[in-house]
Amino acid sequence: MESVKLPILLKRPRSQQYIVIEVDEDMNVDKDDWFLNVSYRKNNTNSEVSSHCIIRKDLDTWLGSFKRQNYVIHDEKITK
């Protein structure tokens, strides 16, 4: 597994939305950070368009898919 720290901010050039991957606090009752939330958000308003709950084990698969779609990981601070 890639050594990527959460939350992860993914952006694609000239896209109207960006993606945030972070720990899903509602699903992780045991604080094991097993469940992650993938949130699609609008660039202009930061409002959530859609979201998915995934397991941490599948994070590399999701990141690979996003990279094939030309998304790039950014080190910017995430605004909610």
C-alpha positions, 0 to 999 in steps of 0.5 A: 500500500502506498504511504499516503497520509489522509486526508487526500486531495485529488485534482484534475486540470480544467475539471469542475470538481475535486476529490477528497478521501478521508476517514469516515468518522461515522463508520469507524466506531472502533477507531481503526480507520478501516472505512474511508469516505470518497467525496466529490466536491465542486471547485467553486462552492466546495459543496459535496456532489456525491460520495462513496464509502470504501475500505482502506484495503482498496485505497490503492485501487481507487488511487490508481483509477483516479490517476488513470483519469488524470487526477493528481494528489495535492498537498493543499489544505482541505476546506469543508 
